């Protein structure tokens, strides 16, 4: 996930594409690799798309919700992050998935990324499963379908006692 003209080297893209292809049918876990990604840039791009649709009348501002907004993100079907692992002991999220990780459980590990292995992942998962997740006061909802744009012409016709149909 990520958008930029200055992406990773072709061999990195090839390796990631092959890993995605070979794991495509697996459904037990979602692993998201963000390469050359910036969370603020993603949200800004989503807002620009939304504004464009609103300016043409395709989206009614009153129908906007956080769930409807999420359909404008780079990968709208991406589920919210459950566990955000930060390696190297850094105590920040570094502009990483700010929209999707808002209710993520954070875990900061001193292990640096190149040294991170399956034992570190297993320990992190064990700690995660022992946590009591509360999600704040916002209920977790699936990604809904976007709200339909109201047909103002039909509403105006109904208010005047006429019908467009006949």
C-alpha positions as MATLAB code, in Angstrom:
seq = 'XXXXXXXXXXXXXXXXXXXXXXXXXXXXXXXXXXXXXXXXXXXXXXXXXXXXXXXXXXXXXXXXXXXXXXXXXXXXXXXXXXXXXXXXXXXXXXXXXXXXXXXXXXXXXXXXXXXXXXXXXXXXXXXXXXXXXXXXXXXXXXXXXXXXXXXXXXXXXXXXXXXXXX';
ca = [
       0.000    0.000    0.000;
       1.309    3.453   -0.823;
       1.346    5.933   -3.654;
       4.338    7.617   -5.241;
       6.261    7.956   -8.443;
       9.448    7.239   -6.471;
       8.728    3.701   -5.399;
      10.931    0.839   -4.317;
      13.337   -1.004   -6.582;
      11.772   -3.381   -9.141;
      13.130   -6.487   -7.367;
      11.413   -5.411   -4.128;
       8.138   -4.912   -5.969;
       8.545   -8.314   -7.638;
       9.172  -10.038   -4.288;
       6.151   -8.354   -2.659;
       3.917   -9.135   -5.636;
       4.938  -12.797   -5.541;
       4.283  -13.002   -1.785;
       0.845  -11.466   -2.323;
       0.073  -13.881   -5.158;
       1.061  -16.986   -3.194;
      -0.941  -15.988   -0.103;
      -4.005  -14.521   -1.852;
      -6.372  -17.364   -0.869;
      -5.407  -17.361    2.809;
      -7.926  -15.651    5.071;
      -6.825  -16.165    8.686;
      -4.708  -13.021    8.926;
      -4.358   -9.747    7.061;
      -0.786   -8.582    6.737;
      -0.391   -5.155    5.210;
       2.944   -4.056    3.818;
       3.128   -0.320    3.289;
       5.991    0.686    1.059;
       6.700    4.354    0.416;
       3.503    5.215    2.285;
       2.447    8.297    4.234;
      -0.736    8.375    6.293;
      -1.316   12.102    6.033;
      -0.877   11.913    2.256;
      -3.450    9.087    2.127;
      -6.011   11.089    4.134;
      -5.349   14.226    2.062;
      -5.831   12.281   -1.183;
      -9.070   10.788    0.172;
     -10.354   14.228    1.124;
      -9.485   15.568   -2.340;
     -11.440   12.718   -4.007;
     -14.388   13.319   -1.705;
     -14.379   17.061   -2.386;
     -14.276   16.410   -6.113;
     -17.332   14.131   -5.896;
     -19.145   16.596   -3.650;
     -18.483   19.459   -6.088;
     -20.125   17.482   -8.910;
     -23.089   16.516   -6.732;
     -22.180   12.822   -6.612;
     -21.838   12.958   -2.821;
     -24.127   14.832   -0.458;
     -22.164   16.370    2.441;
     -24.921   15.436    4.894;
     -24.451   11.756    4.054;
     -20.781   11.753    5.072;
     -19.722    9.594    7.993;
     -16.353    8.246    9.024;
     -17.339    4.888    7.556;
     -18.360    6.469    4.246;
     -15.121    8.497    4.205;
     -13.048    5.325    4.525;
     -14.114    4.251    1.033;
     -11.901    7.037   -0.338;
      -8.725    5.683    1.274;
      -6.072    3.939   -0.857;
      -7.338    0.454    0.050;
     -10.903    0.884    1.352;
     -11.381   -2.824    2.013;
      -8.408   -2.867    4.399;
      -9.714   -3.801    7.854;
      -8.810   -1.702   10.867;
      -5.464   -2.555   12.408;
      -5.695   -4.799   15.470;
      -2.046   -4.781   16.518;
       0.549   -2.186   15.577;
       4.074   -3.375   16.264;
       6.755   -0.728   16.451;
      10.268   -2.111   16.297;
      13.505   -0.434   17.332;
      12.117    1.004   20.574;
      10.684    4.105   18.891;
       7.666    5.464   20.784;
       5.747    6.877   17.822;
       3.584    5.624   14.968;
       5.512    7.667   12.377;
       2.587    8.583   10.107;
       1.719    4.905    9.694;
      -1.945    4.127    8.945;
      -3.356    6.919   11.144;
      -6.933    6.308    9.972;
      -6.887    2.501   10.174;
      -4.839    2.207   13.374;
      -6.810    4.597   15.565;
      -7.995    1.742   17.839;
      -5.006   -0.544   17.318;
      -3.246   -2.076   20.258;
       0.273   -0.615   20.300;
       3.300   -2.670   21.121;
       6.786   -1.172   21.143;
       9.634   -3.660   20.844;
      13.316   -2.895   21.373;
      14.227   -5.379   18.630;
      15.175   -3.601   15.415;
      13.335   -4.616   12.241;
      16.246   -6.461   10.579;
      16.590   -8.633   13.707;
      12.842   -9.226   14.160;
      11.959  -12.903   13.657;
       9.093  -15.362   14.207;
       9.899  -15.678   17.935;
       9.421  -11.929   18.370;
       6.162  -12.119   16.434;
       4.960  -15.048   18.547;
       5.718  -13.150   21.784;
       3.872  -10.104   20.460;
       0.835  -12.191   19.536;
       0.830  -13.840   22.983;
       0.863  -10.419   24.657;
      -1.839   -9.145   22.307;
      -4.189  -12.060   23.043;
      -3.891  -11.359   26.781;
      -5.119   -7.775   26.365;
      -8.690   -6.627   26.991;
      -9.688   -4.672   23.881;
     -12.286   -1.964   24.469;
     -12.102    0.148   21.246;
     -12.920    3.351   23.114;
     -16.561    4.320   22.946;
     -16.962    3.727   19.214;
     -18.449    0.375   18.198;
     -16.549   -1.544   15.541;
     -18.576   -1.621   12.389;
     -17.843   -3.351    9.123;
     -17.037   -1.142    6.146;
     -20.539   -0.170    4.996;
     -21.560    0.550    1.470;
     -21.518    4.290    0.785;
     -24.753    6.148    1.408;
     -26.679    6.873   -1.787;
     -26.709   10.428   -3.006;
     -30.172   11.920   -2.435;
     -32.032   12.774   -5.620;
     -32.835   16.440   -4.977;
     -34.992   16.590   -8.104;
     -37.280   13.838   -6.762;
     -37.384   15.511   -3.334;
     -38.284   18.860   -4.943;
     -40.979   17.209   -7.063;
     -42.431   15.470   -4.003;
     -42.485   18.735   -2.067;
     -44.373   20.475   -4.872;
     -46.892   17.605   -5.166;
     -45.680   16.439   -8.575;
     -43.892   13.339   -9.690;
     -41.096   12.894  -12.211;
     -42.584    9.536  -13.166;
     -45.715   10.734  -14.733;
];
